[in-house]
Amino acid sequence: MASNTYSQGAQVEHQKFGLGTVLSSSEERITIKFDDHGEKKFVTTLVMGSLKKSDRQPPAEKKGTRRKKAAPAAV
């Protein structure tokens, strides 16, 4: 892996999108899941100037909650 790429799971901060987690990275492309903006794909060489490492802990994955169907009213 090239020295200008981040490893999977690395915590980064982008100037525009804020804090995120690297999902995949190569010399050509990097995919980051941002806390507030979802998953974004970038050309690695173009985005490296906008990224910096973050020392925060990865956010806990939230599990989806299901609502129970309302039971029909008894007659």
Residue pairs with C-beta under 8 A, 6 or more apart in sequence:
1 7
1 25
1 26
1 27
2 27
4 27
4 44
4 45
4 48
5 25
5 26
5 27
5 30
5 44
6 12
6 22
6 25
6 30
6 51
6 53
7 22
7 25
8 22
8 23
8 24
8 25
9 21
9 22
9 58
10 21
10 22
10 25
10 53
11 19
11 20
11 21
11 22
11 53
11 54
11 55
11 56
11 57
11 58
12 19
12 20
12 21
12 22
12 32
12 51
12 52
12 53
12 54
13 19
13 20
13 51
13 52
13 53
13 54
14 20
14 32
14 34
14 47
14 50
14 51
15 50
16 50
17 32
17 34
17 36
17 37
17 40
18 34
18 35
18 36
18 37
19 34
19 35
19 54
19 56
20 32
20 33
20 34
20 35
20 37
20 40
21 32
21 33
21 58
21 59
22 30
22 31
22 32
23 31
23 32
23 33
23 39
24 30
24 31
25 31
25 44
26 44
27 44
28 43
28 44
29 41
29 42
29 43
29 44
30 41
30 42
30 44
30 47
31 39
31 40
31 41
31 42
32 39
32 40
32 42
33 39
33 40
34 40
35 59
